[in-house]
């Protein structure tokens, strides 16, 4: 539902998968990349450079 809301409520809005963000962070030189689920179906991604 969040993805649908992003498409409806924002011009050109979208979301990215955890795998996408993990890949981008690793390519940017972050050594440790982790994710953790949050309340309400959200996810946080944290990384160490």
ChimeraX commands (.cxc) that place a marker at each C-alpha (Angstrom):
marker #1 position 0.00,0.00,0.00 radius 0.5
marker #1 position 2.85,2.39,0.72 radius 0.5
marker #1 position 4.18,1.90,-2.81 radius 0.5
marker #1 position 0.76,2.67,-4.25 radius 0.5
marker #1 position 0.47,5.80,-2.11 radius 0.5
marker #1 position 3.87,7.02,-3.29 radius 0.5
marker #1 position 2.80,6.65,-6.90 radius 0.5
marker #1 position -0.53,8.39,-6.32 radius 0.5
marker #1 position 0.52,11.16,-3.94 radius 0.5
marker #1 position 3.84,12.24,-5.44 radius 0.5
marker #1 position 4.91,13.17,-8.92 radius 0.5
marker #1 position 7.18,10.39,-10.13 radius 0.5
marker #1 position 7.27,8.90,-6.62 radius 0.5
marker #1 position 8.52,5.41,-6.04 radius 0.5
marker #1 position 10.15,3.17,-3.47 radius 0.5
marker #1 position 13.24,1.02,-3.55 radius 0.5
marker #1 position 13.85,-2.45,-2.18 radius 0.5
marker #1 position 16.22,-3.16,0.67 radius 0.5
marker #1 position 18.35,-5.11,-1.82 radius 0.5
marker #1 position 18.60,-2.04,-4.09 radius 0.5
marker #1 position 19.65,0.24,-1.23 radius 0.5
marker #1 position 22.12,-2.33,0.12 radius 0.5
marker #1 position 23.77,-2.63,-3.28 radius 0.5
marker #1 position 24.02,1.14,-3.72 radius 0.5
marker #1 position 25.50,1.62,-0.25 radius 0.5
marker #1 position 28.06,-1.15,-0.80 radius 0.5
marker #1 position 29.03,0.39,-4.15 radius 0.5
marker #1 position 29.44,3.76,-2.38 radius 0.5
marker #1 position 32.01,2.21,-0.02 radius 0.5
marker #1 position 29.93,1.41,3.06 radius 0.5
marker #1 position 31.42,-1.63,4.75 radius 0.5
marker #1 position 28.51,-2.69,6.93 radius 0.5
marker #1 position 24.94,-2.43,5.69 radius 0.5
marker #1 position 22.01,-3.70,7.74 radius 0.5
marker #1 position 18.26,-3.34,7.74 radius 0.5
marker #1 position 15.68,-3.60,10.48 radius 0.5
marker #1 position 11.88,-3.73,10.22 radius 0.5
marker #1 position 9.94,-0.94,11.90 radius 0.5
marker #1 position 6.34,-0.68,13.01 radius 0.5
marker #1 position 3.77,-0.28,10.26 radius 0.5
marker #1 position 5.57,-2.15,7.52 radius 0.5
marker #1 position 8.47,0.31,7.24 radius 0.5
marker #1 position 12.13,-0.65,7.18 radius 0.5
marker #1 position 15.21,1.27,8.21 radius 0.5
marker #1 position 18.58,0.74,6.56 radius 0.5
marker #1 position 21.74,1.73,8.36 radius 0.5
marker #1 position 25.33,1.59,7.17 radius 0.5
marker #1 position 28.85,2.28,8.40 radius 0.5
marker #1 position 31.51,3.83,6.22 radius 0.5
marker link #1:1,2 radius 0.2
marker link #1:2,3 radius 0.2
marker link #1:3,4 radius 0.2
marker link #1:4,5 radius 0.2
marker link #1:5,6 radius 0.2
marker link #1:6,7 radius 0.2
marker link #1:7,8 radius 0.2
marker link #1:8,9 radius 0.2
marker link #1:9,10 radius 0.2
marker link #1:10,11 radius 0.2
marker link #1:11,12 radius 0.2
marker link #1:12,13 radius 0.2
marker link #1:13,14 radius 0.2
marker link #1:14,15 radius 0.2
marker link #1:15,16 radius 0.2
marker link #1:16,17 radius 0.2
marker link #1:17,18 radius 0.2
marker link #1:18,19 radius 0.2
marker link #1:19,20 radius 0.2
marker link #1:20,21 radius 0.2
marker link #1:21,22 radius 0.2
marker link #1:22,23 radius 0.2
marker link #1:23,24 radius 0.2
marker link #1:24,25 radius 0.2
marker link #1:25,26 radius 0.2
marker link #1:26,27 radius 0.2
marker link #1:27,28 radius 0.2
marker link #1:28,29 radius 0.2
marker link #1:29,30 radius 0.2
marker link #1:30,31 radius 0.2
marker link #1:31,32 radius 0.2
marker link #1:32,33 radius 0.2
marker link #1:33,34 radius 0.2
marker link #1:34,35 radius 0.2
marker link #1:35,36 radius 0.2
marker link #1:36,37 radius 0.2
marker link #1:37,38 radius 0.2
marker link #1:38,39 radius 0.2
marker link #1:39,40 radius 0.2
marker link #1:40,41 radius 0.2
marker link #1:41,42 radius 0.2
marker link #1:42,43 radius 0.2
marker link #1:43,44 radius 0.2
marker link #1:44,45 radius 0.2
marker link #1:45,46 radius 0.2
marker link #1:46,47 radius 0.2
marker link #1:47,48 radius 0.2
marker link #1:48,49 radius 0.2
view
